[in-house]
Amino acid sequence: MPKVKTNRGAAKRLKKTANGFKHKQSFRSHILTKKSTKRKRQLRGMKQVHDADRQLIARMLPNL
C-alpha cells in the first residue's frame, strides 16, 4: 500500500479546527482601492469551510 499523501496546496490554505476547517476569505489580496471599508472589514479574519465541502477537504488533508 502506498503512503497517503497530503495535498500541500490545501495544507497551506486550510487549518484544522475542532469543528472542521477554517480558511482565509478571498477578494482581500489586491485591488483594494475600489472596495469599500465595510467590505474589506467584513472580509477580515477566518471563516469555517462549508459543510458540503468538508468531506472533500478531509480527503485532501488526511494527516492533519
N, C-alpha and C positions, 0 to 999 in steps of 0.2 A: 504494500500500500504506500503511495507517495505521501509526502508531508502535506498537510493542509496549510496553504499559504494565505496570508492576509493581503488584501488589496491595499497597497501602500498609498495610493491616491486617496482612498476613502479614509484611511487611518489618519492622514494629515488634516482632513477636513471635519471629522466627526469625533466626538468624545463620548465614551460610555458613561451613563449615569445609572442610578438605582432604578429609574423609571423608564429607561430606554436609551436614546442617544440625543445629543444636542449638537447644533451646528450654527455657524455664523450666518447671518442673513445676507442675501445677495443685494445688489444695487447700491453698495455702500463704498466701493473702492475708487471710483473715478467719476468724472463729470458731475461734481457735487455742486457746482455754482448754480445750476438751474433748478436744483431740488430745494424745496422749502426747508426751513429749520425744523419744523414739526415732523416732516417726513424723515429727515436724517436722524432726528432724535428717536423716532419710533423704530428705526432700523438698527439701533444700537443693541448690543447685548446678544445673547444666545437664545435660540428657540429650540423647542423639542421637535424631533422628527415625527411626521405624521404616522399614525398607526398603520396606514396602508403600506408604507414604505419600510416599516420596522423589520419585517421578515427578510426582505432583500438585503438590507444593511447588515443584519445579523449574519447572513451568509458571507458577506464580503469581509466581515471582521470577526472571524471565528475565535481568535486567540485573545481578544480584549475583554 
